[in-house]
Amino acid sequence: MKRAHVGHTGTVRGFTLVELLLVMGIIVMLVGLLFPAVNAAVTAVRTAATQTTINNLSAGLEAFKQDWGMYPPSEINKDGCTKSDGYVALIYYLMGERGTGWGSLAVTASGDQPLAPFGGTASVAYGPYYKITAANPGLPEPVQDAFKPGMVIFYYRYDLGYNWQCNRGNGTLGNTAGTNFYSELCFQLLAKPLDPTSTSATAQRWVRLDYLLISAGPDRYWGYVKEVATAGGPRVDQNVIQGEINSGVAMCDDVCNFKY
């Protein structure tokens, strides 16, 4: 008895070029829709991580002040500071000269005197107030934020007649041009001077006794920036005035130890 044979050609029909292009187009469209959400999520995670680092540094600064009576200086030759950059001074004072804090626990096997942060010796051990894992604990690296490329978190202690350029940065860690704010005014616009209604440079000087910790944020620029039209297309400009901030022309995404 012969079995009935279901006819077929024996070949498998594949996708046509049009079908393949259609599928690829759908995939590209879905990726395009998802990319902004993924990018926003990554930025949010990095912002949160940077804020956590800043909060930890703030806790260390408060503990340092409780023990030594003042916040660490951020400007060279201020209160005995020998560090040329604020972010270097920050780690030096929070971790101690050898990375082991200040006082008796900082004594080495060679019998060195227990150091105090502002000179002299200390009879009680304090710190370290912030811990960095480094190949050489006595030479810790500056604290970087969580964005890419990583840049240092700047530290300013507010003093009467502060040096707004006391954080110069180095290589990928900062701005190699020597300044990280376009002008002193741009720094003041970010940090909110004591009297924002005054136009006098003297009246706008900081006289408060706290500090600023600041990451450049996702855009990798410190302070407010705006886009300006040029022959080669729009570019970022840091020459910002208060009116451009009030109108929303200038924007800032920095991560700081204070709220805007």
N, C-alpha and C positions, 0 to 999 in steps of 0.2 A: 504494500500500500504506500503510495507516494504521499509525503507530507506537503501541506500547502506552503508555498514559499511567499513570504511577505517581501514584496519587491522594494529594493532600494539600490542606490548606485554604489554603496560601499565607501563613499567619500564623506568627510565631515566638512560642513560649511563653516568657514571662518568669518571674522568680522570684515566688513568692507572698510575702505579707507575713510569714508565719510563717518561711519560709526566710531572708528578709532579716534578721529579728530573730535567728534562730539563728546566722547567720554573724557578725553584729555582736557577739553575745554571746561567741562563740568568740574573736573578735579582742580584745575587752575583757579576757577572761580571760587570754589570752596576754600582753597588755601588762602586766596586773597581776602576772603571774609574772616577767616580765623586768625590771620597773621596779626592784625591790630590788637585783637583780644589777648593773644599770647604775648605780644610785645608789652602790652599794658600790665599783664600779670607779672612778667619778669621784672619790669621797672618797679612795680609795687613791692616785690620781694626784696629787691636790692635797696630800695628806699627804707624799708623796715629794718633791714640788716644794718644799714648805715646809721639809722636813728638809734638802734640798740647800742652800737659802738659809742655814739655820742653820749648816750645816757650813762654808759659805764664810765666814760671819761669824766662826765659831770660828777658822778658819785665820788670818783677819785679826787677831783678838785675840791669838793666840799670836805672830804676827810682830811686832805692836806691842810686846808685853811683851819680846820678845827684844831689840828696839832701844832701848826706853825704861825697862826695868826693872820695870814694873808694868802691870797691866791698866788701861784707862781707868776713871776714876771714873764712877759713875752717879747720884750725889747732889750737888745744888747745894752749893757752898762746901766740898766735899771735894776735897782736893788741887788746889785752884784751879779746880774745875769751876764754870763760870758758866751752865750749861744747866739749866733747871728740870726736865727730864724725862730719865730714863735713856736712852730710845731716841733722843733728840736728841743727847745727849752721845756715844752710841755712834758715830753717823755723823760727828760733828764730829771726834772723835779718830782714827777710821780713815781719813778722807778729808782731814783738814787743814782749816784755816779757809777756804781758797779752793777746796777740792775737788781740789787738786793734790799733796797730801801735805805733808810737813814738810821744812824745810831749804832748801838752795840752789835746788832746782827750783821752790820756791814763790815766788821773787822775781818781781815783776812789772816791767813796763817803767818804772814810775814810781820804781823803786829802793827798794821796800819791803824791810825787813830780813827775812832768812830766818828764819821763826818756828819755835819748838819748842813741843810740845804743852802743857808745863807752865810756860811763860814763858821769856823770854830768846830767844836766837838759836841757830841750829844751823848748824854748818859742813858737815854732810854731809846729803845728801838721802835721805829715807825716805818710802816709801809713794807713792801712797795704798794702803792695805791692803785696801780694798774699793771697787769702782767702781760708781757709779750714773750712768746717763745721765739728765741733767736739763737743762731749758731754761736754767737758771742753775747752772753747775757749782759755784759758790760757795755756793749755797743748796739743797743736795740734799734731796729729800723723805725722810721716815722710811721704813725698809724695811718693807714689808707682807708678810703671808703670802699663800698662794695660794688661800685659801678665799673664799667669798662670803657677806656683803660682806667685802672685804679689811680687815684690822686690822693695826696695827703689831706687830712682834715686839719684846717688851719686853726690856730689858737691865738686869740687876742685878749689880753687883760686890759680893761678900760682904765686909762690913766689920763690925768690932765696933761694935754700935749702929747697924746699917744702918737706913735709912728705907724701910720696906716699901711706902710709898706714892709712891716716887720716879718711878713711871711712871703718870701720871694719864690719859693718852689724850686724844683730842680728836675730837668728832663721831663719824663712822662708824669712825674709826680706833681708838676705844677707848670707855671708859665715861665719859659726860659728867657722871656723878654725882660724880666726883672720886676715887673709889676703885675699883680693879679686883679687889680681894680683899675679902671680907666683913669680915675682921678680920686682924690680924697673925698670929693663930694659924692661920687658913686658909692664909696664905702659907707659914708654917712647915710645915704638914702637907704641902704640895706639895713644898717645896724640901728637906725632910728635914733638920731641925736637927742640929747636931753631936752632941747627946746626946738622942736621942728618948725615952729612959726617964725623963728628968728632967721634973718639973712646974714647975720654977723658970723664970720668964721670963728671968732673967739667964743661966742655964745653957743656955737654948735659943738664945741669940744666936749668929749665925754668927761664927766666928773663922778660917775658912778663907780662902785667898788666890785663889780662882777666881771663877767668875761663873755667872750663869744667863741663858740666852736662851730665851724662851718665847713660843710662839704659842697663842692661845686654842683652836685646834683646831676641828673641825667644829661643835661645839655653840656656839661663839662666846662661851664663858664661860671665864675664867681659873680654874684650880684645880679642885678637886672640887666637884660639885654633886649635889643629890638632888631628887627630886620629892616635894612635899607636897600633901595633899588640902586643897582650899579649896572654898568655896561655889560659886565660878565654875569649878571643875574643877582638875585638878592644875597646879601651877606649879613653876618651878625655884627652889630655895633654896640659897644658898651658905653658909649657917650650918652648917658640917659639923664633926663631932668625929671623933677617931681611931677610935672604936668603929664608926662608920657606914662608915668606909673599910674596916676589917677585915672587916665583915660583908657588904660588897658593896652596901649601901644607897646609898652615895655613889660616884659614878664620875667619872673624869677622862679626857678624850681630848686633853689638851694635847700639843703637839709641842715638845720641849725639846732641849737639848744634853746631857742625861743620860738614863739609862734608869731606869725606875721599879723 
